Amino acid sequence: MTLAHSTATAGGNPGRPARAVIGALFIDMQNVRAKYECLRCRTVEGPVYGTDAVTAFVADIRTTHPTRCTGLQEPRP
């Protein structure tokens, strides 16, 4: 997933572009569930429940969601 860049500096590091938050991954370890919210296309994937499902979801969401995201403005590699 490509992150948007701006001309601002990240964390006070001159010359390093700032990154924009484009999504949030929520993991609830107590109830063993996870979901992903995309801020570009305003969709929610999940929640998924159970240790195996959460492990697979977390491992794959960064690569699978961009293939479905309707809010991506940049061409995908």
C-alpha positions in Angstrom: 0.0 0.0 0.0 1.4 3.4 -1.0 1.3 6.1 1.6 0.5 9.7 0.7 3.3 12.1 1.1 3.3 15.8 1.9 6.0 18.5 2.1 5.9 18.6 5.9 8.6 16.8 7.8 7.9 13.7 9.8 8.7 13.8 13.5 11.1 16.7 13.2 13.3 14.9 10.6 14.2 17.5 8.0 14.1 16.2 4.5 12.0 13.2 5.3 8.4 13.4 3.9 5.5 13.0 6.3 3.2 10.0 6.0 -0.6 10.2 6.0 -2.7 7.8 8.0 -4.9 6.0 5.5 -6.3 3.1 7.6 -6.5 1.6 11.0 -6.2 -2.0 12.1 -7.9 -2.8 15.4 -7.0 -5.9 17.3 -8.8 -6.9 20.4 -6.6 -9.4 22.2 -9.1 -10.0 25.1 -12.0 -11.0 22.8 -9.7 -12.3 20.0 -11.1 -10.2 17.1 -9.8 -7.8 14.5 -11.1 -5.3 11.9 -9.6 -2.8 9.4 -11.1 0.6 8.6 -9.9 2.3 5.4 -10.0 6.1 5.6 -9.8 6.4 1.8 -12.8 4.4 0.7 -14.6 4.5 4.1 -15.1 0.7 4.3 -14.6 -1.7 7.2 -13.3 -5.2 6.7 -14.0 -7.7 9.4 -14.5 -8.2 12.2 -13.0 -11.6 12.3 -13.1 -13.8 15.4 -10.8 -16.5 16.7 -7.0 -16.9 17.0 -6.5 -18.5 13.5 -8.8 -16.1 11.7 -7.3 -13.0 13.4 -3.8 -14.2 12.6 -4.6 -14.7 8.9 -6.5 -11.4 8.7 -3.7 -9.4 10.2 -1.1 -11.1 8.0 -3.1 -10.4 4.8 -5.1 -7.2 5.1 -2.2 -4.8 4.0 -2.0 -6.6 0.7 -5.6 -7.7 0.1 -7.5 -4.4 0.9 -5.7 -2.3 -1.7 -6.9 -4.7 -4.5 -10.5 -3.8 -3.5 -10.1 -0.2 -2.4 -12.2 2.2 -4.4 -10.5 5.2 -2.8 -7.0 4.8 -4.2 -6.0 7.8 -6.3 -2.6 6.5 -7.3 -1.9 3.7 -9.8 -1.1 0.4 -8.2 2.3 -1.2 -9.0 
